[in-house]
Amino acid sequence: MIRWIESYCVTAVDVVNETLSGLTPTEIIILTTVSLISYFFVVDTLKEWWKIGPKILVFRFITKTFLRNKVQQENEKLYKSIYEKYL
């Protein structure tokens, strides 16, 4: 197990070194900063979603999608009726 972890770490370091080899130190700092900000934003967002609850989120997504389709259908019907009536 320890050898597997060591080989994984060596492989990860090699990949990172190859990826960052063409960048300047300033670009590496900017990339790292942006990556950390993005990571913390995603983690905070997921924490907030988890507080709400996965079941509620799925329910909201399904109802929002269903309602959006229904509203769009009603708008099309209304548009057709108004178009026929006034033109």
Buried (B, 14 or more C-beta within 10 A) or exposed (E): EEEEEEEEEEEEEEEEEEEBEEEEEEEEEEEEEEEEEEEEEEEEEEEEEEEEEEEEEEEEEEEEEEEEEEEEEEEEEEEEEEEEEEE
